[in-house]
Amino acid sequence: MARVYVREIFAKSIVSKSGIIGVDYTINPYVGCSHGCIYCYARLYTSRFWEKLVGNHEWGYFVLPKINAAQLLRKELKKKEGGLILLSSVTDPYLPQESSYKLTRKILKVLAEYEFPISILTKSPLVIRDLDIILGLKDVEVGFSISGLNSALVSHFEPYAPSVKSRLAALKRLSEKGIMTYAFISPILPGLTDSHLDTLFKEIKKANPDRVMVDLLRIRPQLWKYIKPVVEKALPDYIKLYNKIRFDLSYFFEIREMFNQIASKYGYELEWMY
Ligand code: SF4
């Protein structure tokens, strides 16, 4: 049986007003995300869809492609005022299923007819497939989320996401093509992200993004049951700290200076999201 349950749906709308700072609209071509990151808060926002449509399939094990996404977009954009569109926010626009569904590709083709600034955020090198369209967009940037370099540890937290190495290689490729790019160090996973910080920035610098953003790990109460067993297994020495972070975010403020200093060594002034 396939690992991921896929069920096509007809969405009612595709452009959502965003609550993210600096982002006006979001477009999510899929419900669910087969990367299955254990810290993902998106599972909390899509739960009302799952129960009806995906039965017992857990987060990371179902994907519902919105097969009418491009048609909806064309209709909806006519009525929208200008503003930054983020692809995506509660899924990855370049899931493995995108290879065959090409929903993000079709969405980008529609967006190319308009002048909305676009930000694409992904964990997948599949975005390279759409270079032909991205190169023709007037105002676009592409970002890659990166939580650390230790691939064995990363795979505990992001079990089905493409390797960080492949993300950095794709980031480099896009930067070389003259596309605006960013690295999004997110979320900071104590004991992973901050354990080889100099090497992390060195590798990011090689990929040469235009900017680097950083965000912390927010452990919402409903997520602890997913995160706790992974930390106990992968980073047992850090379980106390993760437990503290649930209620007290001071750790993330204490490490900011260290991040800033190392980033500046590589020519980056970090953009903090918290
Ligand atoms: S890639 Fe993003 S949306 Fe997908 S599971 Fe990971 S954090 Fe959630």
Residues whose N, C-alpha, C, O or C-beta is under 5 A from the ligand:
A	BS01	SF4	C33 H35 G36 C37 C40 A42 S89 V90 T91 D92
